[in-house]
Amino acid sequence: MSLSSYEVIWKQVLDQVEQSNFFTEDTLRWIKNTTLFKIENSIAYISYRSMVTKTILNKEETKNMITSVLSEVWGSDVTIQLIQYKDMEKLMPEEEIQQRTNQLLKCTFNEEYTFENFVEGKSNQEAYAACLACCNQRGTHMFNPIMIYGNSGLGKTHLLHAIGNYLKEERPECNVFYAYSGDLVSILIDAMKSKNVHGNTVDKVKSLLVQNDYFLIDDIQNLTRESSQEIFFTVYNELISRGAQIVITSDMHPNELNGLPTRLVSRFNAGLSINIGKPEFETSKAILKKKIEGNEEACQIEEEVLDYLAQKFSNDVRNLEGSLNRLIFNATLENPDVIDINFAQRILMNEVIVNENDELTIKKIKKAVTRFYGLTYKDIEGKSRQKKLMNARHVFVYLSRELLHKAYISIGQELGNRDHTTISSSYERACQLIKNDVNFKMAVEKVQEMLEKK
Ligand SMILES: Nc1ncnc2c1ncn2[C@@H]1O[C@H](COP(=O)(O)OP(=O)(O)OP(=O)(O)O)[C@@H](O)[C@H]1O
């Protein structure tokens, strides 16, 4: 029924109430200052603007009188619920909430990010294989969740979208949800705000989320709000018990996720965690070749240039692509016969030099390490032998040696005056860990990357 039909009904009710001479003129004036917003499930929602009206309408005799007239005009029994005028939007019709919720949860996949466009190499083949395998698994999923972690720009988002695109094509019957965790937080906050008389949009969002067969969450480290974590936790458990496949990406190993509650982290650890590393030289070259595939005629690039890019920019595939794009763009301006090494070095000179010349100090390394591990200087300088603190110290010592060639004595001074033999053992330990512990290696790379960005 439209709003204007309710207006007609309400006018009839008010006219009859007035004619009954039941109320004084004063009281009647307050009563007339109301609106019938809608009637749903035999509840008539009446909005008021002032507290005086509310008090009058809440009196037993007034309420009974209005209820009986309204029931008669409406044609069946109703009960009255009062609602403040400014809260009327909370009375959105059920369908509208549903539409809004669906809108919130709509997700699209980048069509460029497919399994075919993903170049496999040693650094990412496990992640690639796990993502592809989970798409074809029916029934119980062997590894749940699959957690892919690694530094920025190494293809984590690409793989999640590849899952989405693949399922859309090969198994269209599957419900797939993808969200960047920051967006998921916004969705949940938005849902929490729109409470209404039918309940809470959060409940709707939850009930829709748990119906998915695949639940893909990107950059989980940004799920930092406690209220969202709470909802996520419930949804997560429900999805697992329903047998949905969860795939999560993160920029660090679950154990290093400082902002997330332990109960979530321990659930992530129950599945399969796979590191995605920076591409090796050959993979970087293959990625570059893939990007120019089909355009070789238009942009002729010498092999030596691809070697140069693969060597200089493979820390982050985004940078690798960016440097290639920059060369191609400049080639369209200058029109060289071929993109050779001289051309490439001239165009990209600034980008490489920025990294090489950025003044790096031992303090900057300390700052980056503590920020990465979520520690204070006091923690890292202190005596605690907790694994995380020990690792942070090893990373600090290793990078101070490798990047600045600092003497053990000066590194020790920065670490609460530790003596040089402790620092030298710490350096040796770091070298061992880099070889044997992928998480430690990643931490070193991550901190180094943080330093390069400064
Ligand atoms: N192995 C690969 N093959 C082809 N393209 C790749 C590969 N790895 C990364 N890329 C490309 O590099 C770019 C960055 O990748 P992506 O956005 O997936 O990184 P990410 O690991 O999710 O980074 P972040 O943590 O910053 O979100 C994308 O354009 C992606 O297509």
The ligand as a Gaussian input file, in Angstrom:
#p B3LYP/6-31G(d) Opt

LIG

0 1
 N       52.418000     -14.664000     -11.091000
 C       51.802000     -13.650000     -11.660000
 N       51.426000     -13.717000     -12.955000
 C       50.835000     -12.683000     -13.575000
 N       50.539000     -11.517000     -12.969000
 C       50.867000     -11.383000     -11.683000
 C       51.509000     -12.433000     -10.951000
 N       51.713000     -12.017000      -9.703000
 C       51.226000     -10.784000      -9.627000
 N       50.716000     -10.395000     -10.810000
 C       50.106000      -9.097000     -11.139000
 O       50.684000      -8.132000     -10.269000
 C       49.726000      -7.188000      -9.850000
 C       49.633000      -7.168000      -8.343000
 O       49.122000      -8.414000      -7.897000
 P       48.042000      -8.541000      -6.722000
 O       47.166000      -7.330000      -6.695000
 O       47.367000      -9.846000      -6.856000
 O       49.020000      -8.486000      -5.483000
 P       48.721000      -8.762000      -3.947000
 O       49.667000      -9.827000      -3.537000
 O       47.278000      -9.000000      -3.720000
 O       49.170000      -7.388000      -3.309000
 P       48.523000      -6.583000      -2.062000
 O       48.886000      -7.368000      -0.836000
 O       49.238000      -5.264000      -2.135000
 O       47.071000      -6.481000      -2.299000
 C       48.428000      -7.586000     -10.507000
 O       48.267000      -6.841000     -11.691000
 C       48.628000      -9.063000     -10.863000
 O       47.895000      -9.432000     -12.009000

